[in-house]
């Protein structure tokens, strides 16, 4: 084997190894984001394979919009503060959304289209709103709002459906 052939073979193996690492990262596509302060805006788009997205925001006027299109999915949004908004869309496969908001005047929206589904929206504080939409397959849905002035809209269409909405308030003396 000549030096030129050995060099070409070595570079080829190196390129393939680099491509395999990038392809593996693409298949895992897991993202964790933490923000604190006020008036942050965050948009995330994940297409394909194992998805997973975790967002934690603290402060006022925080905004999150996510879209997951494809396979294993999984979104968790945690927001603490006031006037925050979390908007999650999943266009298919195994689903699962969890939105937790604590504070005042927060809004949550979860839209799912097909396969595994599952939504959980937990809002603690006053004047929250939640809108959830599921279209087909295994479904399940849960909205828990604890505080005054809560509003919820739930839409489910087909397959194994379930829904649960719990609203309550407290009096501080």
Long-range contacts (C-beta under 8 A, 24 or more apart in sequence): 35-59, 35-62, 38-62, 38-81, 45-69, 46-70, 55-86, 57-81, 57-84, 60-84, 64-88, 67-91, 73-116, 76-100, 77-108, 79-103, 79-106, 81-106, 82-106, 82-125, 85-109, 98-122, 99-130, 101-125, 101-128, 104-128, 117-141, 119-143, 121-145, 123-147, 123-150, 126-150, 134-161, 146-170
